[in-house]
Amino acid sequence: MFAGLALVGLFTVLPMAVGYNDKTRMATIQAIVEQGRLTIDHTAFADTMDKVCILGQYFSDKPVTPQLLGALVYAPIHALGIPLHEDWSLAYYLITLLTVKLFWWLSLIAFHKALAYTGLPVGRRLLLTVALGVGTLVFSWSATFNNHSLAASWVTIGFWLLLRARHDGALVPNLALSGLFFGLAGGSDVPTLAFPAAFGAYLLSDRRLRRGAWAYAGALLVALAPGVAVNVAISGSVVPVQLVPRYFAFPGSPWTTADLTGAGVNSGISLLRYATTMLVGERGFLVYNPFSLLAIPLMVAEFVRRRRFAREALVVTAMSVVIVAFYALTSTNYGGYSYSIRWFVPMLPLWMFFLYPLLERPGRRPWAVFVALLAVSVPIAVIGTWNPWTYISLDPVPLRANLLSLPELARSLYDAILSAMGGSRPG
């Protein structure tokens, strides 16, 4: 099955930078490899608006951990003479395939291994793994270079290693690796730091696991160190550049203080309306992940009924509330051009883990529910792979917007193939 998922992965990578978000990441990767610097002024993606200006130089405003990984992959690709550029790009495809998509696949293996601790038979674990892999927005966002998919993958791997340390694995090595992957997740998607912080408290509450907490904490800091070092090199401060509004005040900047996540606080009716729309509106995260409508109640029931993973369920529930509350309070634009709410993707694998009681139950009814959810979820996720950076200007409903954009995407791909073959479209 995992060979089949790998094959699916090969054909579900969007081979071009579509929006400002992934362009700014490609700009940093190109600058590091080709120019040995962090400034993005002289790259093929310099026109991105997702950037900051510090002392007259432009830098990406994104956490740098994914870009450092991408630069490691692009270095040998560039040495082979494969250039990174705008539009359809083999280099972009390979960078995304060997980072985002590779970790998507590895995280599914980790998810399957984590489910082993539930006692589910192998076949049912495989079904639940497929549901996560191709039936949630984890699949959609694995199609493009972004931090949310990487964070989701790294959180999944970190969670599996934590369970392994608790149940049957060597304590220090597993906790060290868990801290490393949780740290990578937090270094690429800052609010995701809520999970390693909470799981750190979880370790300290367990007499056995507490003995390896030093390894967990040390590896976590090691994973965070490169991002902090780069931020200091750029701005002279450990404060992430995206949290400093004055850095966005450059000529032609589209950003105002009201647009920047973390710069203000929503309140009252507007907060309630915004939070509700994020979850169940036309871009609602729960709507685009139907499995979550069952996974969340089961996760809450796990700790209320004090089942075997009650402590883990409590941590995940509490930190999910923290992350959703953070974005509901401090953001304004639902993630911009985005297939649903991209910020919440790292929570999905942990939610999906708590679907295991559904597949424990005897009878046809649980299976009918599971199959029905799968039948709805897979098309939603597949449509998202066409372009996770949805052109919301086409339609405010991301799914409809992606359907509307498909003909133009297909024509663009056709033209790129003809151009690569030295031909042109018939007149």
C-alpha positions as CSV (number, residue, x, y, z in Angstrom):
1,M,0.0,0.0,0.0
2,F,2.8,2.4,0.8
3,A,4.3,1.8,-2.6
4,G,0.9,2.8,-4.1
5,L,0.8,6.0,-2.0
6,A,4.4,6.8,-3.2
7,L,3.2,6.4,-6.8
8,V,0.2,8.7,-6.0
9,G,2.6,11.2,-4.6
10,L,4.7,11.3,-7.8
11,F,1.7,12.5,-9.7
12,T,0.3,15.0,-7.2
13,V,2.9,17.7,-7.0
14,L,2.1,21.0,-8.6
15,P,5.3,21.8,-10.5
16,M,5.2,25.6,-10.3
17,A,5.2,28.4,-7.7
18,V,1.7,29.8,-7.8
19,G,1.3,32.5,-5.2
20,Y,3.4,35.0,-3.2
21,N,3.7,32.5,-0.3
22,D,5.6,29.8,-2.2
23,K,7.4,32.3,-4.4
24,T,9.0,33.9,-1.4
25,R,10.2,30.5,-0.2
26,M,11.6,29.7,-3.7
27,A,13.3,33.1,-3.7
28,T,15.1,32.3,-0.4
29,I,16.1,28.8,-1.7
30,Q,17.5,30.3,-4.9
31,A,19.3,33.1,-3.1
32,I,21.0,30.6,-0.7
33,V,22.1,28.2,-3.4
34,E,22.9,30.4,-6.3
35,Q,24.1,33.6,-4.5
36,G,25.1,32.4,-1.0
37,R,22.9,35.0,0.7
38,L,19.5,35.5,2.3
39,T,18.4,38.6,0.4
40,I,15.9,37.9,-2.3
41,D,16.2,41.1,-4.4
42,H,18.0,39.4,-7.3
43,T,16.1,36.2,-7.7
44,A,13.5,35.1,-10.2
45,F,10.9,35.5,-7.5
46,A,11.8,39.0,-6.3
47,D,8.3,40.3,-7.3
48,T,6.7,38.4,-4.4
49,M,4.9,40.7,-1.9
50,D,5.5,38.2,0.9
51,K,8.7,39.9,2.1
52,V,10.1,42.4,4.5
53,C,12.5,45.3,4.0
54,I,15.3,45.7,6.5
55,L,17.9,48.4,6.0
56,G,17.0,48.7,2.3
57,Q,17.3,44.9,1.6
58,Y,14.5,42.5,1.0
59,F,14.1,39.1,2.8
60,S,11.3,36.5,2.9
61,D,8.9,37.1,5.8
62,K,8.5,33.3,6.3
63,P,10.1,31.1,8.9
64,V,13.2,29.7,7.2
65,T,13.3,26.1,8.3
66,P,11.5,24.7,5.2
67,Q,13.7,26.9,2.9
68,L,16.9,25.6,4.5
69,L,15.7,22.0,3.8
70,G,14.7,23.1,0.2
71,A,18.2,24.6,-0.3
72,L,19.8,21.3,0.6
73,V,17.7,19.6,-2.1
74,Y,18.2,22.3,-4.7
75,A,22.0,22.5,-4.4
76,P,22.6,19.2,-6.2
77,I,19.7,19.9,-8.6
78,H,21.3,23.3,-9.5
79,A,24.7,21.6,-9.9
80,L,23.2,19.3,-12.5
81,G,22.1,22.4,-14.5
82,I,18.4,22.3,-13.7
83,P,17.4,25.9,-13.1
84,L,14.8,27.2,-10.7
85,H,12.4,29.7,-12.3
86,E,8.9,31.0,-12.4
87,D,6.1,29.1,-14.3
88,W,6.4,25.4,-14.8
89,S,9.7,24.2,-13.3
90,L,11.3,20.8,-13.0
91,A,13.4,22.2,-10.2
92,Y,10.4,23.3,-8.3
93,Y,8.8,19.9,-8.8
94,L,11.9,18.1,-7.5
95,I,12.3,20.4,-4.5
96,T,8.7,19.9,-3.5
97,L,8.7,16.1,-4.2
98,L,11.9,15.5,-2.2
99,T,10.8,17.6,0.8
100,V,7.1,18.2,1.3
101,K,5.9,15.1,-0.6
102,L,8.6,12.8,0.8
103,F,7.7,13.8,4.4
104,W,4.0,13.4,3.6
105,W,4.8,9.7,2.7
106,L,7.1,9.2,5.7
107,S,4.5,10.6,8.0
108,L,1.9,8.2,6.8
109,I,4.2,5.3,7.7
110,A,4.7,6.9,11.1
111,F,0.9,7.4,11.5
112,H,0.4,3.7,10.6
113,K,3.0,2.7,13.2
114,A,1.4,5.0,15.8
115,L,-2.0,3.3,15.2
116,A,-0.3,-0.1,16.2
117,Y,-0.5,1.0,19.8
118,T,-4.4,1.2,19.5
119,G,-4.5,-2.6,18.9
120,L,-6.3,-2.2,15.6
121,P,-5.6,-5.0,13.1
122,V,-3.2,-4.1,10.2
123,G,-6.0,-3.8,7.6
124,R,-8.0,-1.3,9.6
125,R,-4.8,0.7,10.4
126,L,-4.1,0.8,6.6
127,L,-7.6,2.1,5.9
128,L,-7.3,4.9,8.5
129,T,-3.9,5.8,7.1
130,V,-5.3,6.0,3.6
131,A,-8.1,8.2,5.0
132,L,-5.5,10.6,6.4
133,G,-3.2,10.4,3.4
134,V,-5.7,11.1,0.6
135,G,-9.0,12.1,2.4
136,T,-7.9,15.2,4.2
137,L,-6.3,18.6,3.4
138,V,-3.0,16.9,4.4
139,F,-3.1,15.5,0.9
140,S,-4.1,18.8,-0.8
141,W,-1.3,20.8,0.8
142,S,1.3,18.1,0.1
143,A,1.1,19.2,-3.6
144,T,3.0,22.5,-3.1
145,F,6.0,23.8,-1.2
146,N,4.6,25.2,2.1
147,N,5.3,25.0,5.8
148,H,1.9,23.7,6.8
149,S,2.3,20.3,5.2
150,L,5.8,19.9,6.5
151,A,4.6,20.8,10.0
152,A,1.8,18.3,9.8
153,S,4.3,15.6,8.7
154,W,6.8,16.4,11.4
155,V,4.1,16.6,14.1
156,T,2.9,13.1,13.0
157,I,6.4,11.6,13.2
158,G,7.1,13.3,16.5
159,F,3.9,12.0,18.0
160,W,4.7,8.4,16.8
161,L,8.1,8.6,18.4
162,L,6.6,9.9,21.7
163,L,4.2,6.9,21.8
164,R,7.0,4.6,21.0
165,A,9.0,6.0,23.9
166,R,6.0,5.6,26.2
167,H,5.1,2.0,25.2
168,D,8.0,-0.1,24.0
169,G,10.9,1.9,22.6
170,A,14.3,3.0,23.9
171,L,13.5,6.1,26.0
172,V,16.3,8.6,25.3
173,P,16.7,8.0,21.5
174,N,12.9,8.1,20.8
175,L,12.4,11.2,23.0
176,A,15.3,13.0,21.3
177,L,14.0,12.2,17.9
178,S,10.5,13.2,18.9
179,G,11.8,16.6,20.2
180,L,13.7,17.0,17.0
181,F,10.7,16.5,14.7
182,F,8.4,18.6,17.0
183,G,11.0,21.3,16.9
184,L,11.2,21.2,13.1
185,A,7.4,21.6,13.0
186,G,7.5,24.6,15.3
187,G,10.5,26.1,13.5
188,S,8.5,26.1,10.2
189,D,5.1,26.9,11.6
190,V,5.4,29.0,14.8
191,P,2.0,28.4,16.3
192,T,2.6,24.6,16.0
193,L,5.1,25.1,18.9
194,A,2.0,24.7,21.1
195,F,2.3,20.9,20.6
196,P,5.9,20.4,21.6
197,A,5.4,22.7,24.6
198,A,2.3,20.8,25.8
199,F,3.9,17.4,25.1
200,G,6.9,18.6,27.1
201,A,4.6,19.1,30.1
202,Y,3.1,15.7,29.3
203,L,6.6,14.1,29.6
204,L,7.2,15.8,32.9
205,S,3.9,14.4,34.3
206,D,5.0,10.8,33.6
207,R,7.6,9.3,36.0
208,R,9.3,7.1,33.4
209,L,9.2,9.6,30.5
210,R,10.5,12.4,32.8
211,R,13.9,10.7,32.9
212,G,14.4,11.4,29.1
213,A,12.9,14.9,29.1
214,W,16.3,16.4,28.8
215,A,16.9,14.7,25.5
216,Y,13.5,15.9,24.2
217,A,14.2,19.5,25.3
218,G,17.7,19.5,23.9
219,A,16.7,18.1,20.5
220,L,13.8,20.6,20.4
221,L,16.3,23.5,20.9
222,V,18.6,22.1,18.2
223,A,15.8,22.0,15.7
224,L,14.8,25.6,16.5
225,A,18.4,26.9,16.5
226,P,18.9,27.4,12.7
227,G,15.7,29.4,12.3
228,V,16.6,31.6,15.3
229,A,20.1,32.1,13.9
230,V,18.9,33.2,10.5
231,N,16.4,35.6,12.1
232,V,19.2,37.2,14.1
233,A,21.4,37.4,11.0
234,I,18.6,39.2,9.1
235,S,17.3,41.6,11.8
236,G,19.6,41.4,14.7
237,S,16.8,40.0,16.9
238,V,15.3,36.7,17.9
239,V,11.8,38.2,17.3
240,P,10.5,36.6,14.0
241,V,10.5,39.3,11.3
242,Q,6.9,38.6,10.4
243,L,5.9,39.9,13.8
244,V,7.5,43.3,13.3
245,P,5.0,45.6,11.4
246,R,7.5,48.2,10.3
247,Y,9.4,45.7,8.2
248,F,6.4,45.5,5.9
249,A,6.4,49.3,5.2
250,F,8.3,49.2,1.9
251,P,7.5,51.0,-1.4
252,G,4.6,49.2,-3.1
253,S,3.8,47.1,-0.1
254,P,0.2,45.8,-0.1
255,W,0.3,45.2,3.7
256,T,-1.2,47.4,6.4
257,T,-1.1,46.7,10.1
258,A,-4.7,45.4,9.9
259,D,-3.6,42.7,7.4
260,L,-0.8,41.2,9.5
261,T,-1.6,38.2,11.7
262,G,-0.7,39.0,15.3
263,A,-0.8,42.8,14.8
264,G,-4.3,43.2,16.3
265,V,-7.0,41.4,18.2
266,N,-10.5,40.6,17.1
267,S,-13.3,40.9,19.6
268,G,-17.1,40.8,20.0
269,I,-19.5,39.8,17.3
270,S,-16.8,40.1,14.6
271,L,-14.7,37.6,16.4
272,L,-17.6,35.2,16.7
273,R,-18.5,35.6,13.1
274,Y,-14.9,35.2,11.9
275,A,-14.2,32.1,14.0
276,T,-17.5,30.4,12.9
277,T,-16.7,31.1,9.3
278,M,-13.2,29.7,9.6
279,L,-14.6,26.4,10.9
280,V,-18.0,25.9,9.1
281,G,-18.3,28.7,6.5
282,E,-17.7,28.6,2.8
283,R,-14.0,28.0,3.5
284,G,-14.7,26.2,6.7
285,F,-11.9,23.8,7.8
286,L,-14.4,21.3,9.2
287,V,-16.4,21.3,6.0
288,Y,-13.3,20.6,3.9
289,N,-12.2,17.8,6.3
290,P,-15.4,15.7,6.9
291,F,-13.6,13.1,9.0
292,S,-12.9,15.8,11.6
293,L,-16.6,16.1,12.3
294,L,-16.3,12.6,13.9
295,A,-12.7,12.7,14.9
296,I,-13.1,15.7,17.2
297,P,-16.0,14.2,19.3
298,L,-14.1,10.9,19.6
299,M,-11.0,12.8,20.7
300,V,-12.9,14.6,23.4
301,A,-14.6,11.4,24.5
302,E,-11.2,9.7,24.8
303,F,-10.2,11.9,27.7
304,V,-13.7,12.3,29.2
305,R,-14.1,8.6,29.4
306,R,-10.4,8.1,30.4
307,R,-9.6,5.7,27.7
308,R,-6.1,4.4,27.0
309,F,-4.9,7.6,25.2
310,A,-6.7,10.0,27.5
311,R,-3.7,12.1,28.3
312,E,-2.7,12.4,24.6
313,A,-6.2,13.4,23.7
314,L,-6.3,16.0,26.4
315,V,-3.0,17.6,25.1
316,V,-4.2,17.6,21.5
317,T,-7.6,19.0,22.3
318,A,-6.3,21.7,24.5
319,M,-3.6,22.8,22.0
320,S,-6.0,22.7,19.1
321,V,-8.2,25.1,21.0
322,V,-5.1,27.3,21.6
323,I,-4.1,27.3,17.9
324,V,-7.7,28.0,16.6
325,A,-8.1,30.7,19.2
326,F,-4.8,32.3,18.2
327,Y,-5.8,32.7,14.6
328,A,-9.4,33.6,15.4
329,L,-8.2,36.4,17.6
330,T,-5.3,37.7,15.6
331,S,-5.9,37.0,11.9
332,T,-8.2,38.7,9.4
333,N,-8.1,37.0,6.0
334,Y,-8.7,33.3,6.5
335,G,-5.2,32.6,5.2
336,G,-5.5,34.6,2.0
337,Y,-5.5,32.7,-1.3
338,S,-5.9,29.2,0.2
339,Y,-7.9,26.0,-0.2
340,S,-9.8,26.3,3.1
341,I,-7.8,27.3,6.2
342,R,-4.2,26.3,5.7
343,W,-3.2,27.3,9.2
344,F,-5.0,24.3,10.8
345,V,-3.5,21.5,8.6
346,P,-0.8,20.5,11.2
347,M,-3.6,19.5,13.6
348,L,-5.3,17.0,11.2
349,P,-3.0,13.9,11.7
350,L,-3.4,14.1,15.5
351,W,-7.2,14.4,15.2
352,M,-7.4,11.5,12.8
353,F,-5.5,9.3,15.2
354,F,-8.5,9.4,17.5
355,L,-10.8,7.9,14.9
356,Y,-9.5,4.5,15.9
357,P,-12.5,3.6,18.2
358,L,-14.8,3.8,15.2
359,L,-12.9,1.0,13.5
360,E,-12.9,-1.0,16.8
361,R,-16.7,-1.3,16.8
362,P,-18.5,-4.3,15.5
363,G,-21.3,-4.3,13.0
364,R,-21.9,-2.6,9.7
365,R,-22.9,0.8,10.9
366,P,-19.4,2.1,11.8
367,W,-18.1,0.9,8.5
368,A,-21.0,2.6,6.6
369,V,-20.1,5.8,8.3
370,F,-16.4,5.5,7.6
371,V,-17.0,4.6,3.9
372,A,-19.5,7.5,3.5
373,L,-17.0,10.0,5.0
374,L,-14.2,8.6,2.8
375,A,-16.4,8.9,-0.4
376,V,-17.0,12.6,0.4
377,S,-13.5,13.4,1.7
378,V,-11.3,12.0,-1.1
379,P,-12.8,14.2,-3.9
380,I,-12.5,17.3,-1.8
381,A,-8.8,16.5,-1.0
382,V,-8.0,15.6,-4.7
383,I,-9.6,18.8,-6.0
384,G,-7.4,20.7,-3.5
385,T,-4.2,19.2,-5.1
386,W,-4.9,21.1,-8.3
387,N,-3.9,24.3,-6.6
388,P,-3.8,24.6,-2.8
389,W,-3.2,28.4,-3.3
390,T,-6.8,28.7,-4.6
391,Y,-7.7,31.7,-6.7
392,I,-10.4,33.0,-4.4
393,S,-10.9,35.9,-6.8
394,L,-12.6,33.4,-9.1
395,D,-15.1,32.2,-6.5
396,P,-15.2,32.7,-2.7
397,V,-15.8,28.9,-2.3
398,P,-12.4,27.3,-2.7
399,L,-13.7,24.0,-4.1
400,R,-15.6,25.8,-6.9
401,A,-12.7,28.1,-7.6
402,N,-10.4,25.1,-8.1
403,L,-12.9,23.5,-10.5
404,L,-13.2,26.8,-12.4
405,S,-9.4,27.2,-12.7
406,L,-8.8,23.6,-13.9
407,P,-9.2,24.3,-17.7
408,E,-6.6,27.2,-17.5
409,L,-4.3,25.1,-15.5
410,A,-4.5,22.3,-18.0
411,R,-3.9,24.7,-20.9
412,S,-0.9,26.1,-19.1
413,L,0.6,22.6,-18.6
414,Y,-0.1,21.7,-22.2
415,D,1.8,24.8,-23.4
416,A,4.7,24.1,-21.0
417,I,5.0,20.6,-22.4
418,L,4.9,21.8,-26.0
419,S,7.5,24.4,-25.2
420,A,9.8,21.9,-23.6
421,M,9.5,19.7,-26.7
422,G,10.3,22.7,-28.9
423,G,6.8,23.0,-30.4
424,S,3.9,25.4,-30.0
425,R,0.1,25.1,-29.7
426,P,-1.7,24.8,-33.1
427,G,-3.3,28.1,-34.1
